[in-house]
Amino acid sequence: MAKKNTPKKSRSKTQSSKYRGVSRCSKDGRWQARIRIGSTVKYLGRFRTELEAAECYDVAAYQYHGARAMPNFTSAVDIPSLSILA
């Protein structure tokens, strides 16, 4: 039996956030942060502002990925909560 060549689902062309790991929550419209660790996705929480969610993602990125982290902000000076990790 031949398999049908079904096209892969394409990702949305319009992102809900300009920050990595941040999206709009469909439930209540708040911003949520998630991070991928290996093959699993860890939910970090919902936030009032997009910036708070991006900061939370960056803290988690440094905790889980260390030097390989790909943060939203270039330096720890941009994020007050990263001073905890230093």
C-alpha positions as CSV (number, residue, x, y, z in Angstrom):
1,M,0.0,0.0,0.0
2,A,1.4,3.4,-1.0
3,K,1.5,6.2,1.6
4,K,0.0,9.5,0.7
5,N,2.4,12.4,0.6
6,T,0.7,14.8,3.0
7,P,2.3,18.1,3.5
8,K,3.6,19.0,6.9
9,K,1.7,21.5,9.0
10,S,3.3,24.9,8.5
11,R,4.0,27.1,11.5
12,S,2.1,30.4,11.8
13,K,3.7,33.1,9.8
14,T,2.7,35.7,12.4
15,Q,4.4,35.2,15.7
16,S,2.4,36.2,18.8
17,S,5.6,37.6,20.5
18,K,8.8,39.1,19.4
19,Y,10.6,37.2,22.2
20,R,11.9,33.6,22.2
21,G,9.8,31.2,24.3
22,V,6.9,33.7,24.8
23,S,3.4,33.4,23.4
24,R,-0.1,34.7,24.0
25,C,-2.3,32.5,26.2
26,S,-5.5,31.7,24.4
27,K,-7.4,31.3,27.7
28,D,-7.1,34.7,29.2
29,G,-4.8,36.8,26.8
30,R,-1.9,36.9,29.2
31,W,1.6,36.1,28.1
32,Q,3.1,32.7,28.8
33,A,6.7,31.4,28.8
34,R,7.9,27.9,27.9
35,I,11.3,26.4,27.4
36,R,12.4,23.3,25.5
37,I,14.7,21.0,27.5
38,G,15.7,18.1,25.3
39,S,12.5,16.7,23.9
40,T,10.3,18.0,26.6
41,V,8.7,21.4,27.0
42,K,8.6,23.0,30.4
43,Y,5.9,25.5,31.2
44,L,7.3,28.5,33.1
45,G,4.0,30.4,33.8
46,R,1.7,33.2,32.7
47,F,2.6,36.8,33.1
48,R,0.9,40.2,32.7
49,T,3.5,41.6,30.3
50,E,5.4,40.2,27.4
51,L,8.6,41.5,28.9
52,E,8.1,39.7,32.2
53,A,7.6,36.4,30.3
54,A,10.8,37.0,28.3
55,E,12.8,37.7,31.4
56,C,11.5,34.5,33.0
57,Y,12.5,32.5,29.8
58,D,16.0,34.0,30.0
59,V,16.5,33.0,33.6
60,A,15.3,29.5,32.8
61,A,17.5,29.3,29.7
62,Y,20.7,30.1,31.8
63,Q,19.6,27.6,34.5
64,Y,19.0,24.7,32.0
65,H,21.4,25.4,29.2
66,G,24.2,27.4,30.8
67,A,26.7,28.8,28.3
68,R,24.7,27.4,25.4
69,A,21.6,29.5,26.3
70,M,20.1,31.6,23.6
71,P,18.5,34.5,25.6
72,N,16.2,37.3,24.5
73,F,18.5,39.9,26.0
74,T,22.2,40.2,25.3
75,S,23.5,40.8,28.8
76,A,22.6,40.1,32.4
77,V,22.5,43.9,33.0
78,D,19.3,44.1,30.9
79,I,17.6,41.7,33.3
80,P,17.5,42.4,37.1
81,S,16.5,38.9,38.0
82,L,19.6,37.4,36.4
83,S,21.8,39.0,39.2
84,I,20.5,36.1,41.4
85,L,22.3,33.6,39.2
86,A,25.6,35.5,39.2
